[in-house]
Amino acid sequence: MLPLQIHLALPPWVNEVSDIDRCYQGDEERVGLAIALSRQNVERGSGGPFGAAIFDADDGRLVAAAVNRVLPQNCSAAHAEMMAIMIAQQRLGRPRLNDGGRRYVLASSAQPCCQCYGGTFWAGIDELLMGARSDDVEELTEFDEGPLPADWVGELERRGIRVRRDILRDQARAVLSAYGTSGAAY
């Protein structure tokens, strides 16, 4: 008999790093949380060097926080951004987050790969904030971020998604570098 259910889990420490009662104001606080999650994921050996969080754009309320869980969960879809999107969808009870009349921000420790790029617009994200660039990811780790359209930022903006890059980029690069030089594969 084939399995009829998928179960993906985040490490419990994610709730220690993220604060559900706090309103995260501004791009740096939001990307800062994503980077803190990525750093803890590496330091605790619980996944790859990526973190992501989704916020209500108006009040800064944290809706979801996640980290990369690809290898621990044996699931190539378990990227930090996708995990955050799935948790937010489950929490809000809808596949398109912004169908409820509110706007949502996805903050990521690094530029989304080709999978997470697609997930960003299908999930109803209104703003995308990121730390490191895909060039940083590929330079400092062995990850292949996959192909994106040449004008991927323009494509997102044409779909109504505001994009801001290089937020706390040096901090995000430091996490990638620590992971890359550690020789770890998780």
C-alpha positions as CSV (number, residue, x, y, z in Angstrom):
1,M,0.0,0.0,0.0
2,L,1.3,3.5,-0.9
3,P,1.6,6.1,1.8
4,L,-1.3,8.6,1.8
5,Q,0.2,11.2,4.0
6,I,3.3,13.4,4.0
7,H,4.8,14.6,7.3
8,L,7.4,17.3,7.4
9,A,8.7,18.7,10.7
10,L,10.8,21.6,11.9
11,P,13.2,21.3,14.8
12,P,11.6,22.5,18.1
13,W,14.3,25.1,18.7
14,V,12.7,27.2,15.8
15,N,10.2,28.5,18.5
16,E,13.1,29.5,20.7
17,V,14.6,31.7,18.0
18,S,11.4,33.2,16.6
19,D,9.0,35.3,18.7
20,I,5.3,34.9,17.8
21,D,4.3,37.8,20.0
22,R,6.8,40.3,18.6
23,C,6.1,42.6,15.7
24,Y,9.1,42.6,13.4
25,Q,9.4,46.1,12.0
26,G,11.5,46.8,8.9
27,D,13.4,44.8,6.4
28,E,16.5,44.3,8.6
29,E,14.6,42.8,11.6
30,R,12.7,40.5,9.2
31,V,15.8,39.3,7.3
32,G,17.7,39.2,10.6
33,L,15.3,36.6,11.9
34,A,15.7,34.5,8.7
35,I,19.5,34.7,9.1
36,A,19.3,33.8,12.8
37,L,17.3,30.7,11.9
38,S,19.8,29.8,9.2
39,R,22.7,30.2,11.6
40,Q,21.1,28.0,14.3
41,N,20.2,25.4,11.7
42,V,23.9,25.1,10.8
43,E,25.2,25.3,14.4
44,R,22.7,22.7,15.6
45,G,23.3,20.4,12.6
46,S,19.6,20.2,11.9
47,G,19.7,21.2,8.2
48,G,21.2,23.4,5.5
49,P,22.2,27.0,5.9
50,F,18.9,28.6,5.0
51,G,16.1,30.3,7.0
52,A,12.9,32.0,6.1
53,A,10.0,33.7,7.7
54,I,6.6,35.1,6.6
55,F,5.2,38.3,8.2
56,D,2.0,40.3,7.9
57,A,3.1,43.3,5.9
58,D,1.0,45.8,7.8
59,D,1.7,45.0,11.5
60,G,5.0,42.9,11.3
61,R,3.3,39.9,13.0
62,L,5.2,36.7,12.4
63,V,3.1,34.1,10.6
64,A,5.6,31.4,10.0
65,A,9.3,30.7,10.6
66,A,11.2,27.8,9.0
67,V,14.6,26.4,8.1
68,N,15.9,24.0,5.5
69,R,15.1,20.4,6.2
70,V,15.8,18.7,2.9
71,L,18.2,16.0,4.1
72,P,16.7,15.4,7.6
73,Q,13.3,14.9,6.0
74,N,14.4,13.2,2.8
75,C,12.4,15.7,0.8
76,S,13.7,18.0,-1.9
77,A,10.8,20.4,-1.4
78,A,11.7,21.1,2.3
79,H,13.6,24.3,1.5
80,A,13.2,27.0,4.2
81,E,11.0,29.2,2.0
82,M,8.7,26.3,1.0
83,M,8.5,25.2,4.7
84,A,7.6,28.7,5.7
85,I,5.0,29.0,2.9
86,M,3.4,25.6,3.8
87,I,3.2,26.5,7.5
88,A,1.7,29.9,6.7
89,Q,-0.8,28.3,4.4
90,Q,-1.8,25.8,7.0
91,R,-2.0,28.4,9.8
92,L,-4.1,30.8,7.7
93,G,-6.2,28.1,6.1
94,R,-5.7,29.1,2.5
95,P,-3.3,28.3,-0.4
96,R,-2.9,31.9,-1.5
97,L,-1.9,33.8,1.6
98,N,-3.0,37.2,0.4
99,D,-6.5,36.1,-0.6
100,G,-7.6,37.1,2.8
101,G,-7.2,40.8,2.0
102,R,-3.9,41.3,3.9
103,R,-0.4,41.5,2.4
104,Y,2.5,39.1,3.3
105,V,6.3,39.4,3.3
106,L,8.6,36.5,2.8
107,A,12.1,37.2,4.3
108,S,14.8,34.7,3.3
109,S,18.4,34.4,4.4
110,A,19.3,33.9,0.7
111,Q,17.8,34.5,-2.8
112,P,15.2,31.9,-3.5
113,C,16.3,29.0,-5.8
114,C,14.2,28.1,-8.9
115,Q,11.7,26.0,-6.8
116,C,11.2,28.7,-4.1
117,Y,11.0,31.4,-6.8
118,G,7.9,29.7,-8.2
119,G,6.5,29.1,-4.8
120,T,6.7,32.8,-4.0
121,F,4.2,33.9,-6.5
122,W,1.9,30.9,-6.3
123,A,1.6,31.3,-2.6
124,G,0.5,34.9,-2.7
125,I,3.5,36.7,-1.4
126,D,3.5,40.5,-1.8
127,E,7.1,41.3,-0.8
128,L,10.3,39.3,-1.0
129,L,13.3,40.3,1.2
130,M,16.6,38.5,1.0
131,G,20.1,38.5,2.4
132,A,22.6,36.6,0.3
133,R,22.4,36.3,-3.5
134,S,22.4,33.0,-5.4
135,D,26.0,33.8,-6.5
136,D,27.0,33.9,-2.8
137,V,25.3,30.5,-2.2
138,E,27.0,28.9,-5.1
139,E,30.4,30.5,-4.3
140,L,30.4,29.6,-0.6
141,T,28.6,26.2,-0.6
142,E,28.1,23.3,-3.0
143,F,24.5,24.1,-3.7
144,D,23.2,24.6,-7.2
145,E,20.4,27.1,-7.1
146,G,19.0,26.1,-10.5
147,P,17.9,28.3,-13.4
148,L,15.9,31.5,-13.0
149,P,14.6,33.8,-15.7
150,A,17.2,36.4,-16.7
151,D,15.0,39.2,-15.3
152,W,13.6,37.2,-12.4
153,V,13.3,40.3,-10.2
154,G,11.3,42.0,-13.0
155,E,9.1,38.9,-13.4
156,L,8.2,39.0,-9.7
157,E,7.6,42.7,-9.8
158,R,5.3,42.3,-12.9
159,R,3.3,39.9,-10.7
160,G,3.0,42.6,-8.0
161,I,5.7,41.3,-5.7
162,R,8.1,43.9,-4.5
163,V,11.7,42.6,-4.2
164,R,14.5,44.0,-2.0
165,R,18.0,42.3,-2.0
166,D,21.3,42.5,-0.1
167,I,19.7,43.1,3.3
168,L,22.3,42.1,5.9
169,R,24.1,40.4,3.0
170,D,27.4,40.1,4.9
171,Q,25.7,38.3,7.8
172,A,24.0,35.9,5.5
173,R,27.2,35.3,3.6
174,A,28.9,34.5,6.9
175,V,26.5,31.7,7.6
176,L,26.9,30.2,4.1
177,S,30.7,30.4,4.5
178,A,30.6,28.7,7.9
179,Y,28.5,25.9,6.5
180,G,30.7,25.6,3.3
181,T,34.0,25.4,5.2
182,S,32.6,23.0,7.8
183,G,32.4,20.1,5.2
184,A,29.0,19.3,6.7
185,A,26.2,17.9,4.5
186,Y,22.9,18.3,6.3
